[in-house]
Structure formats: C-alpha cells, structure tokens
Amino acid sequence: MGLAPAEITGRLGLYRATFHCYSLQVGTLLNIYNLHTSSRFFILWYYRYKIPIPGQHYPLHQN
C-alpha cells in the first residue's frame, strides 16, 4: 500500500535533520577556510606593501 503518512514525515524529518547537520558542518568548514585565507592574504599584503597596522609598532623604517 506504500508508506504511511507518519512514516513519510518521519523520514523527511530525518533527511532534513541530516541535511541541516551537514550544512552546518560545511558552513563551519567554509568559515574556517575563509578566516585562514583572509589572514594569510592580510599577512602577504602586509609584507608586500609594508602597510602599518594601527595600534602596533613595527621597527620597519628604523635603520
């Protein structure tokens, strides 16, 4: 006779919970990756152009 409505909704809820958990994990990975790449880009940009960071003093131009 096919699936009962309760079984269908239960299965949909399980799929939805699984997908939600999966998307949370992917979002966390993307956040970590974005933080990592942006910090790396910032460091590379700083070393490339020697931009002074406010609030911190680097002895770059003191010979």
C-alpha distances in whole Angstrom, upper triangle without the diagonal:
4,7,8,11,14,13,13,16,17,17,19,21,22,22,25,27,27,28,30,32,32,34,36,37,38,40,42,43,44,46,48,48,50,52,53,54,56,58,59,59,62,64,64,65,67,69,69,71,72,71,72,69,71,72,72,75,75,79,78,81,84,86
4,7,9,12,10,10,13,14,14,15,18,18,19,21,23,23,24,27,28,29,30,33,34,34,36,38,39,40,42,44,45,46,48,49,50,52,54,55,56,58,60,60,61,64,65,65,67,68,67,68,66,67,68,68,72,72,75,74,78,80,82
4,6,8,6,6,10,11,10,12,15,15,16,18,20,20,22,24,25,26,28,30,31,32,34,36,37,38,40,41,42,43,46,47,48,49,52,53,53,55,57,58,59,61,63,63,65,66,65,66,63,64,65,66,69,69,72,72,75,77,80
4,5,5,6,9,10,11,12,14,15,17,18,20,21,23,24,26,27,28,30,32,33,34,36,38,39,40,42,43,44,46,48,49,50,52,54,54,56,58,59,60,62,64,65,66,67,65,66,63,64,65,66,69,70,73,73,76,78,80
4,5,5,6,8,10,10,12,14,15,16,18,20,21,22,24,25,26,28,30,31,32,34,36,37,38,40,41,42,44,46,47,48,50,52,52,54,56,57,58,60,62,63,64,65,63,64,61,62,62,63,67,67,71,71,74,76,78
4,5,5,6,8,10,10,12,14,15,16,18,20,21,22,24,25,27,29,30,31,33,35,36,37,39,40,41,43,45,46,47,49,51,51,53,55,56,57,59,61,62,63,64,62,63,60,60,61,62,65,66,69,69,72,75,77
4,6,5,6,9,10,10,12,14,15,16,18,20,21,22,24,26,27,28,30,32,33,34,36,38,39,40,42,43,45,46,48,49,50,52,54,55,56,58,60,60,62,63,61,62,59,60,60,61,65,65,68,68,71,74,76
4,5,5,6,9,10,11,12,14,15,16,18,20,21,22,24,26,27,28,30,31,32,34,36,37,38,40,42,43,44,46,47,48,50,52,53,54,56,58,58,60,61,59,60,57,58,59,60,63,63,67,66,70,72,74
4,5,5,6,9,10,10,12,14,15,16,18,20,21,22,24,25,26,28,30,31,32,34,36,36,38,40,41,42,44,46,47,48,50,51,52,54,56,57,58,59,57,58,55,56,56,57,61,61,65,65,68,70,72
4,5,5,6,9,10,10,12,14,15,17,18,20,21,23,24,25,27,29,30,31,33,34,36,37,39,40,42,43,45,46,47,49,51,52,53,55,56,57,58,57,57,54,55,56,56,60,60,64,64,67,69,71
4,5,5,6,9,10,11,12,14,15,16,18,20,21,22,24,26,27,28,30,32,33,34,36,37,39,40,42,43,44,46,48,49,50,52,54,54,56,57,55,56,53,54,55,56,59,59,63,62,66,68,70
4,5,5,6,9,10,10,12,14,15,16,18,20,21,22,24,25,26,28,30,31,32,34,36,37,38,40,41,42,44,46,47,48,50,52,52,54,55,53,54,51,52,53,54,57,57,61,60,63,66,68
4,5,5,6,8,10,10,12,14,15,16,18,20,21,22,24,25,26,28,30,31,33,34,36,37,39,40,41,43,45,46,47,49,51,51,53,53,52,52,49,50,51,52,55,55,59,59,62,64,67
4,5,5,6,9,10,11,12,14,15,17,18,20,21,23,24,26,27,29,30,32,33,34,36,38,39,40,42,44,45,46,48,49,50,52,53,51,52,49,50,50,51,54,55,58,58,61,63,65
4,5,5,6,8,10,10,12,14,15,16,18,20,21,22,24,26,27,28,30,31,32,34,36,37,38,40,42,43,44,46,48,48,50,51,49,50,47,49,49,50,53,53,57,56,59,62,64
4,5,5,6,9,10,10,12,14,15,16,18,20,21,22,24,25,26,28,30,31,32,34,36,36,38,40,41,42,44,46,47,48,49,47,48,45,46,47,48,51,51,55,54,58,60,62
4,5,5,6,9,10,10,12,14,15,17,18,20,21,23,24,25,27,29,30,31,33,35,36,37,39,40,41,43,45,46,47,48,46,47,44,45,45,46,49,50,53,53,56,58,61
4,5,5,6,9,10,11,12,14,15,17,18,20,21,23,24,26,27,28,30,32,33,34,36,38,39,40,42,44,44,46,47,45,46,43,45,45,46,49,49,52,52,55,57,60
4,5,5,6,8,10,10,12,14,15,16,18,20,21,22,24,25,26,28,30,31,32,34,36,37,38,40,42,42,44,45,43,44,42,43,44,44,47,47,51,50,53,56,58
4,5,5,6,9,10,10,12,14,15,16,18,20,21,22,24,25,26,28,30,31,32,34,36,36,38,40,41,42,43,42,42,39,40,41,42,45,45,49,49,52,54,56
4,6,5,6,9,10,11,12,14,15,17,18,20,21,23,24,26,27,29,30,31,33,35,36,37,39,40,42,42,41,41,39,40,40,41,44,44,47,47,51,53,55
4,5,5,6,9,10,11,12,14,15,16,18,20,21,22,24,26,27,28,30,32,33,34,36,37,38,40,41,40,41,38,39,40,40,43,43,47,46,49,52,54
4,5,5,6,8,10,10,12,14,15,16,18,20,21,22,24,25,26,28,30,31,32,34,36,36,38,39,37,38,36,37,38,38,41,41,45,44,47,50,52
4,5,5,6,9,10,10,12,14,15,16,18,20,21,22,24,25,27,29,30,31,33,35,36,37,37,36,37,34,35,35,36,39,39,43,43,46,48,50
4,5,5,6,9,10,11,12,14,15,17,18,20,21,23,24,26,27,28,30,31,33,34,36,36,35,36,33,35,35,35,38,38,42,41,45,47,49
4,5,5,6,9,10,10,12,14,15,16,18,20,21,22,24,26,27,28,30,31,32,34,35,34,35,32,34,35,35,38,38,41,40,43,46,48
4,5,5,6,9,10,10,12,14,15,16,18,20,21,22,24,25,26,28,30,31,32,33,31,32,30,31,32,32,36,36,39,38,42,44,46
4,5,5,6,9,10,11,12,14,15,17,18,20,21,23,24,25,27,29,30,31,32,30,31,28,29,30,30,33,33,37,37,40,42,44
4,5,5,6,9,10,10,12,14,15,16,18,20,21,22,24,26,27,28,30,30,30,31,28,30,31,30,33,33,36,36,39,41,43
4,5,5,6,9,10,10,12,14,15,16,18,20,21,22,24,25,26,28,29,28,29,26,28,29,29,32,32,35,34,38,40,42
4,5,5,6,9,10,10,12,14,15,16,18,20,21,22,24,25,26,27,26,26,24,25,26,26,29,29,33,32,36,38,40
4,5,5,6,9,10,11,12,14,15,17,18,20,21,23,24,26,26,25,26,23,25,26,25,28,28,31,31,34,36,38
4,5,5,6,8,10,10,12,14,15,16,18,20,21,22,24,25,24,25,23,25,27,26,28,28,31,30,33,36,38
4,5,5,6,8,10,10,12,14,15,16,18,20,20,22,23,22,23,21,23,24,24,27,26,30,29,32,34,36
4,6,5,6,8,10,10,12,14,15,16,18,20,21,21,20,21,18,20,21,21,24,23,27,26,29,32,34
4,6,5,6,9,10,11,12,14,15,17,18,20,20,20,21,19,21,22,21,24,23,26,25,29,31,33
4,5,5,6,8,10,10,12,14,15,16,18,19,18,20,18,21,23,22,24,23,26,25,28,30,32
4,5,5,6,9,10,10,12,14,15,16,17,16,17,15,18,20,19,22,21,24,23,26,29,31
4,5,5,6,9,10,10,12,14,15,15,14,15,13,16,18,17,19,18,21,20,24,26,28
4,5,5,6,8,10,11,12,14,15,15,16,15,18,20,18,20,18,21,20,23,26,27
4,5,5,6,8,10,10,12,13,13,15,14,17,20,19,20,19,21,20,23,25,27
4,5,5,6,9,10,10,11,10,12,11,14,16,15,17,16,19,17,20,23,25
4,5,5,6,8,10,10,10,12,11,14,16,14,15,14,16,15,18,21,22
4,5,5,6,9,9,11,13,13,17,19,17,18,16,18,16,18,21,23
4,6,5,6,8,8,11,11,15,18,16,17,15,17,15,17,21,22
4,5,5,5,5,8,8,12,15,13,13,11,14,12,14,17,19
4,6,5,8,10,11,15,17,15,14,12,13,11,13,16,18
4,6,8,12,13,17,20,18,17,15,16,13,15,18,19
4,6,9,12,15,18,16,16,14,15,12,13,17,18
4,6,9,12,15,13,12,10,11,8,10,13,15
4,6,9,12,11,11,10,12,10,12,15,18
4,6,9,8,8,8,10,9,11,13,17
4,6,6,8,9,12,12,14,16,19
4,6,8,10,14,14,16,17,21
4,7,10,13,15,16,17,21
4,7,10,12,14,15,18
4,7,9,11,11,15
4,6,8,9,12
4,6,6,8
4,6,8
4,6
4
